[in-house]
């Protein structure tokens, strides 16, 4: 399984985390989403996940991706 972490702005609460998770988990190939509100990081787990689709899902939830922080095989 691979993972990629994104830096996201605008998150401030559990509702923010839930909104992002709800959108990103619908992206094909995504198996798990971890949102860390205090650090502004969203980690996406899965196989063959389209980076543009993840970014679009985060934007759809109302937040902005400022950078892809890392990508690693787990």
Steps between C-alpha positions, in 0.01 A plus 500: 500500500622850420437821687530865417473795736366843405525832677151653515392846616171606655439207735409589857281226650369146489232602252777610261666159535170320441424708188839428346483130588152470348616645168843336473385147592284508184809531275565166325782304663484683834471256791559732797525873575670644809442869574713680760331836555770657725777439244283557192598165353286252311649155437339286232557123488427280200620361169510679165343813646474795261672800661285748305184323615608523865579869462161557333321315781670715764405812305142372466488469879588871519871492583823577317792266439816706537751218439551128471719432803615145433428183314616164626434133464372347819 
